[in-house]
């Protein structure tokens, strides 16, 4: 691999550029970006804190996954780790409130669940008529949304109904849906009663991630920040004391997952992936470096540079404190 001879870019120069070019307009408009930051441990932490602060300031959701704790070379495990960071009940509540508001029924108590009977009483509408309208709105706006996978739509439908029937058996169903999203084992028969056809695995994790990005924006959030710490995966087994260990082959699988994310950016609206690495990505253990997986290297390597400086919006940048 060619060595990057350029001086690392100051963090305080890179962060404002990222804010201006991505967080202000590009991500809220539905764009997606994946950035690889190579830095020492102290600087990587500062970059992670800085980008997380940007996400919070612009109203985005945030999630973090560490290669030493999560098998990042398995996309379904990455999705499960991401799912555990998200406030699914609050997102469903936000969506339901927006759905009622858009249809001329302002939600009377924002942030709180209400039974169908209470809602009907508040709006002066017969409960069965309001329930019929509700089902029609959900069908048109959620169930028929082809941008999300059918199983994901079914799951979100159950979470939304749980917000509208808090006194029924919905909390039980809500718990089952969350366990499914977290990757816990649910009997196939139990999934079918919620109109979910399969567990989340390698074959459908990609469509689940795409669906999640669309759902986040559908509930009114501008996007999602996902921070991935690759550094434990770049170390040899003797230097990695985390519960998840990586062989050189599994590191290549990890690069494949990242390559797939890069290629799918047009289908991941509002997603900003921050990949943190150190020099081991470029010049570490030979069987684990980026040049061992050319498909990813060719997509992110900074070949085009402004003179002797780094391009701050390049997919891969070297940063210092």
N, C-alpha and C positions, 0 to 999 in steps of 0.2 A: 504494500500500500504506500502511496505517496505520502510523505510527511508534510503536515501543514506547518510551514515555517513562519506563519504570521503571528504577531503578538496577540495574546488573548484580549478580548474586548471587555472593557469595564462593565460590571453589572449595571451600574447606574446609567450607562449609555444604552445598553440593550433593552432594559425594561421599559423606558419611555417609548422606544421605537415599537416594541411589541404592543404596548397599549394603544398607540396611535394607529398602527397599521392593522391591528386585529380586533382588539377589544371594543374600540369605540363604535365601529360601524360594521366591519366585515363579519364578525361572529353573530351579532344580533340580526344581520340580514340573512343568515343561514349558511355562512361560510364555515369551512373546517380547516384546521391547520395542525400539523404535527412537527414539533421542534425538538431536535436533539441538542442537548447542552452538555458539553464536556468541560468539567471543572473539578477542582479539588473539593474535599469534603466540606470545608467551611463555606466556600462559594456556592456549591450546589445547594446547601441548606438555605442560603440567602436567596438564591434564585427561586427555590420552591416557595419560600415564604412570600417573596415579592409577587410572583405570578398568582399565588392564591389570594393575596390581597387585592390584586386587580380583578380577579373573578368575583370576589365578594362585593367589591365596589360597584361592579356593573350588574349585579343581581344574578350571577351564574351559580349553579350548583357546583360542588367540588367533591372530588374523590381521589384517593391515593392508594397505590398498590406497590408493595416492595417485593422484589424478586426473591428475597430471602424468606418471605412469609407466604407468598402466593406463587403457584406454578404458572408464571406468565407465558410459558411456552405452550400452554393449553388455553385456547381462547375462551372456552366455557368457564374455566376457573377465573380468568380475568373478569368475565361478566359477573360471576357470583360475587367476587370481591367488590366490584363497582356497585352491585345491587345493595350490598350491606351498608353502603354509605348514604343511600338515598332515603329521604323521608316519604315513603310511598303513600302513607295515609294522608299526609298534608298535600301531596301533589294531587291525589284523587279528590280531596276536598276542594282544592283550588279549581280544579277542572269543573266539578259539579256546580260550584258557585258561578263560574263564568258561563256555563251552559245555561243555567236558569236566567242569569242576567241578560244574556244575548237574546233570549226568547221572551223578554218582557216581564219576568218574574224576579225582581231584585231579591237576592238572598237576605233574609231578615237579620241573621246573626252571623256575620262573616267569621269563618274559622271554626264554627261549631256545627256538629251534626244535628240534623232535625229529622224527625219521623215524617213519613208521608202525610199522616193525619195532621200533625202540627203545621206542616207547610200548607196543606189544603185549607186549614182553618185560618191561617194568616192571610192567604190570598183570597179567601171567600169563594173557593172552588170546591166542587165535589171531589172527594179523594180519588174515586175511580177515574174521573176525567183527567185529573192532574197526573195520575199514574200512567194513563194512556199517552198523554202528551210527553211525559218524561221518557217513556220507552221509545217513542218516535224520535225524539231529539237524540237520544243515545244511539239509536240504530243508524240514523243519518250521519251523525257527526263522528261517532267512534267505531261502531261495528263495521260500517261500510268504508272506512278509511284504508284504502289499499296500500298506503305508504307504510303501514305496520303489518307485521305477520299476524296471521289469524289467531294463533295461540296467544300471542301477546295482547291482541285486542280483547280476547275472551277474558284474560286475566285482569286487564284494566277495567273491563265491564263489571267484574265481580267486586273489585275494590271500590268502584263508584257506587254500586248498589249498596255496599256495606255502609256508605256514608248516609244513605237515604233511609235505611232500615236498621238503625242502631239497636233497636229493642228486639229484633228477631234473631235468627241464627246466623246472621251475616258475619259477626265477629269470628265465628268458627271458620267460615269460608275464607274470610280475609286472612286468617292465620295460615291456612293451607296455601293460599296464593303466595304469600310472602315466603313460605318454606320452599315453594317451587322456584321462586325467583332467586333464592339463596343457594339453590343446588341441593337441597336436602331431598332424601328419597321419599317420594309420595307414590303410593300404589297407582298403577295405571287406571284402575277402575275408579279411584277417587278423582283423578284428573279428568276423566271423561265426563263426570257429572258436572264439571265446570266448563265443559266444551273445550278442554285443553287436550290435544292429541298426543303429546309426547313430553318427556322430560327435556330439559335444556342440556344439550351435549355438543360435541364438536361439529356435528352436521348442521345444527340450527343456531349456534351461538352468534354467528355473523349476522343473521337476520334479526336476532334478538337485540343486538347492539344497535343496529340501524333503527329498529322500532323504538328503542329507548330514546335515541336522539330526537326522533320525531315527537315522541310523547312529551319529553321535557319542554319542547317549544309549544306544543299544543296546550299545555297547562299554563302557559304564559311566561315561562322562563326564557331568557335569551339564549341560554346554552349551558354547556357542561365542561368543566375543566377536569381532566384526568391526568394525574401525575404518576409516572411510572419510574421507579428507581431500579435501574438495571445493574447497579454496581455489584450486588452479591452474585449475580449470575456470571459476571466476568472474572470472578476469582476461582481459583482451583479449589477442590474439595477441602484441602488442608487449610485453606485461608478463609473458608466460608463457614461460619459457625451458626448460620440460620437453620431452621428446620427443613427448608427446601434446598436440596443440592442439585447442581446442574452438571451433567456430563457435557463434553464438547458437542455431542449430537443434539442434546436438548437445547444448547445455546443456539444452534442452527435453527431449531424449531422455533425458538423465541424470535430470531431474526425474521423467520417466515411470517409469524404473526404480525410483526411490525410492518413488514412489507405489504401484507394484506390491508392493514389499516391505511397505509400511504395510498394504495391503489383505490381504496373505497372512499376517499375524502368527499367525493361529490354526493355520496349517499349518507353522510354523517353530519347533518346540519347542526351548526352551533357547537360542535365539539372541538376543543383545543386539547391536544395531547402533548404534555411536557415530558420528555424522556430525559432523565438525568443519568449521566455516565461520567466516568473518569478516563484518564489516559489509557487505561486497559482496553477500552473500546478500539483504540487505534494502534497501540503499540504494546499490548499486554501479552498474555500467554498465546502463542501463535495459533492454536487451534480454536481460540475463542474470539479473535479480533474480527472486526467488521469485514475485512477484505476476504475472509473465508466464505462470505455469503454475498456474492457479487450483485445479486438481484436487488438487495437493499442498498448496498454501497453505491450503486449507479444512480439510485433515486435520491440520495441525500448528500452525496459528497459535494463539497463546495468548489466546483471547478471554475465557476465564474466569480471573479473577485474585482472590486474597484481598486485597481492599482496594487499597492502593497498592503491594503487594509482588508478586513473581513466585511462581507455583506451582512448587515445585521438581520436581514429577513431571510437569509439562507436557511435551508432545512437543518443544517448542522453548524453550530458555532462553538468556538472556544471562548470561555468567559472566565474572568478573574474578579476578585472582590474589589 
